[in-house]
Amino acid sequence: MGKTVILGSGGRLGAALARAWRAAGEDVVALDRAALPLGADGKVESVLGDIQFDVLVNCAALTNVDYCETHPDEAFKVNGEAVNDIALHCEDRGIRCIHISTDYVFDGNTSKPYTEADAPSPISVYGTSKRMGEDAVLSAGARHWVVRVSWVFGPDRVSFVDQVISRALSENRVDAVDDKWATPTYTLDCATLLRPFLRRVDGGGLLHLANTGVCTWQEYGQWALDCAKDAGLPLKTLNVGGVPMSSIKAFIAKRPIYTAMETGKLASLTRLQPRSWKEAVKAHVCDQVERGFWNVS
Ligand SMILES: NC(=O)c1ccc[n+]([C@@H]2O[C@H](COP(=O)([O-])OP(=O)(O)OC[C@H]3O[C@@H](n4cnc5c(N)ncnc54)[C@H](OP(=O)(O)O)[C@@H]3O)[C@@H](O)[C@H]2O)c1
């Protein structure tokens, strides 16, 4: 059986992939930021060079969109230059690289889901730095995959779903942006949908991976509250109000308006159909309640 290295295993997606794939019997080496700090000179060569493996999945990235906007050098180093080092290292050793990227490589000026054939046109430092990483992986060799995900949520790090529910447990009013659209992606579904690519010997290129359907942050949050109510959480409000993105003064970077992604290519390659974002959010909320995440009696 092949060995898989996961980078960014301390993060939301990397931690979930490592746990789920190990539970499924995969041989996984999980490297977090301390084990392989991207951007530190020579680290990619020295750390990866000591390991025998067949596939590398890179979930490590500087993911805070506003931090990237104010720290562009660091963003380009971690999300761009370091990814180039990883891709070249993999190509040299005949290792397949599966690199995780983002819907933020698109400008969002559309009203129908993006396909892999659509041209990226990022509008933020984060998006531009991630596009630089995509280019590096795709030009290193034809057998590497760039997998774009959007609005990632799961049990390993707090995300929008958990934050909305936490707020509704303590406040009488909860608002969320209602003029920005995309598709949530559940990390546990990602583990199932990506696993076939650890064994695939053919192909390579771009791939869009998300749950199915499209929503605004307001609809996403409202559904999270609906699920939390059904699960018996004592919410102080049952409604998420809608506000325009222009009213969020804390946003520094520009955000694309519409970045839902078409997942037909993934389904045809794997014969696996992602479930709807609503089913995935429901499963996550039920799991969080069951493990006592909100600690309510
Ligand atoms: N979160 C989303 O909604 C979203 C949406 C679209 C695409 N994506 C993409 O999905 C992938 C996984 O994101 P995620 O949600 O799992 O984000 P995350 O929880 O922020 O995980 C990213 C991981 O990368 C690590 N990291 C940051 N800088 C690093 C460095 N210099 N060297 C080594 N590791 C470093 C972080 O370490 P620390 O734990 O120390 O911070 C963290 O563990 C990323 O490629 C991201 O661009 C995410």
PDBQT file of the ligand as one rigid body, heavy atoms in Angstrom, charges set to zero:
ROOT
HETATM    1  N1  LIG A 301     -11.441  27.557   5.153  1.00  0.00    +0.000 N 
HETATM    2  C1  LIG A 301     -12.117  27.798   4.034  1.00  0.00    +0.000 C 
HETATM    3  O1  LIG A 301     -13.285  28.221   4.059  1.00  0.00    +0.000 OA
HETATM    4  C2  LIG A 301     -11.467  27.540   2.703  1.00  0.00    +0.000 A 
HETATM    5  C3  LIG A 301     -12.141  27.941   1.544  1.00  0.00    +0.000 A 
HETATM    6  C4  LIG A 301     -11.559  27.698   0.305  1.00  0.00    +0.000 A 
HETATM    7  C5  LIG A 301     -10.338  27.057   0.228  1.00  0.00    +0.000 A 
HETATM    8  N2  LIG A 301      -9.690  26.685   1.362  1.00  0.00    +0.000 N 
HETATM    9  C6  LIG A 301      -8.376  26.028   1.226  1.00  0.00    +0.000 C 
HETATM   10  O2  LIG A 301      -8.437  24.784   1.894  1.00  0.00    +0.000 OA
HETATM   11  C7  LIG A 301      -7.150  24.457   2.424  1.00  0.00    +0.000 C 
HETATM   12  C8  LIG A 301      -7.286  24.072   3.890  1.00  0.00    +0.000 C 
HETATM   13  O3  LIG A 301      -7.828  25.186   4.593  1.00  0.00    +0.000 OA
HETATM   14  P1  LIG A 301      -8.391  25.023   6.078  1.00  0.00    +0.000 P 
HETATM   15  O4  LIG A 301      -9.789  25.452   6.069  1.00  0.00    +0.000 OA
HETATM   16  O5  LIG A 301      -8.035  23.682   6.635  1.00  0.00    +0.000 OA
HETATM   17  O6  LIG A 301      -7.540  26.176   6.781  1.00  0.00    +0.000 OA
HETATM   18  P2  LIG A 301      -6.762  26.188   8.173  1.00  0.00    +0.000 P 
HETATM   19  O7  LIG A 301      -7.586  25.545   9.220  1.00  0.00    +0.000 OA
HETATM   20  O8  LIG A 301      -6.312  27.600   8.320  1.00  0.00    +0.000 OA
HETATM   21  O9  LIG A 301      -5.509  25.250   7.897  1.00  0.00    +0.000 OA
HETATM   22  C9  LIG A 301      -4.373  25.672   7.237  1.00  0.00    +0.000 C 
HETATM   23  C10 LIG A 301      -3.189  25.076   7.945  1.00  0.00    +0.000 C 
HETATM   24  O10 LIG A 301      -1.990  25.588   7.317  1.00  0.00    +0.000 OA
HETATM   25  C11 LIG A 301      -1.096  25.914   8.346  1.00  0.00    +0.000 C 
HETATM   26  N3  LIG A 301      -0.128  26.911   7.947  1.00  0.00    +0.000 N 
HETATM   27  C12 LIG A 301      -0.293  28.260   7.822  1.00  0.00    +0.000 A 
HETATM   28  N4  LIG A 301       0.879  28.832   7.508  1.00  0.00    +0.000 NA
HETATM   29  C13 LIG A 301       1.792  27.845   7.440  1.00  0.00    +0.000 A 
HETATM   30  C14 LIG A 301       3.188  27.813   7.194  1.00  0.00    +0.000 A 
HETATM   31  N5  LIG A 301       3.894  28.917   6.941  1.00  0.00    +0.000 N 
HETATM   32  N6  LIG A 301       3.818  26.606   7.212  1.00  0.00    +0.000 NA
HETATM   33  C15 LIG A 301       3.138  25.481   7.482  1.00  0.00    +0.000 A 
HETATM   34  N7  LIG A 301       1.814  25.438   7.735  1.00  0.00    +0.000 NA
HETATM   35  C16 LIG A 301       1.160  26.622   7.723  1.00  0.00    +0.000 A 
HETATM   36  C17 LIG A 301      -1.956  26.430   9.481  1.00  0.00    +0.000 C 
HETATM   37  O11 LIG A 301      -1.223  26.374  10.669  1.00  0.00    +0.000 OA
HETATM   38  P3  LIG A 301      -1.793  26.983  12.039  1.00  0.00    +0.000 P 
HETATM   39  O12 LIG A 301      -2.703  25.908  12.561  1.00  0.00    +0.000 OA
HETATM   40  O13 LIG A 301      -0.594  27.187  12.859  1.00  0.00    +0.000 OA
HETATM   41  O14 LIG A 301      -2.514  28.231  11.688  1.00  0.00    +0.000 OA
HETATM   42  C18 LIG A 301      -3.133  25.470   9.427  1.00  0.00    +0.000 C 
HETATM   43  O15 LIG A 301      -2.892  24.326  10.218  1.00  0.00    +0.000 OA
HETATM   44  C19 LIG A 301      -6.273  25.678   2.159  1.00  0.00    +0.000 C 
HETATM   45  O16 LIG A 301      -5.525  25.453   0.978  1.00  0.00    +0.000 OA
HETATM   46  C20 LIG A 301      -7.251  26.798   1.887  1.00  0.00    +0.000 C 
HETATM   47  O17 LIG A 301      -6.699  27.772   1.020  1.00  0.00    +0.000 OA
HETATM   48  C21 LIG A 301     -10.233  26.907   2.603  1.00  0.00    +0.000 A 
ENDROOT
TORSDOF 0
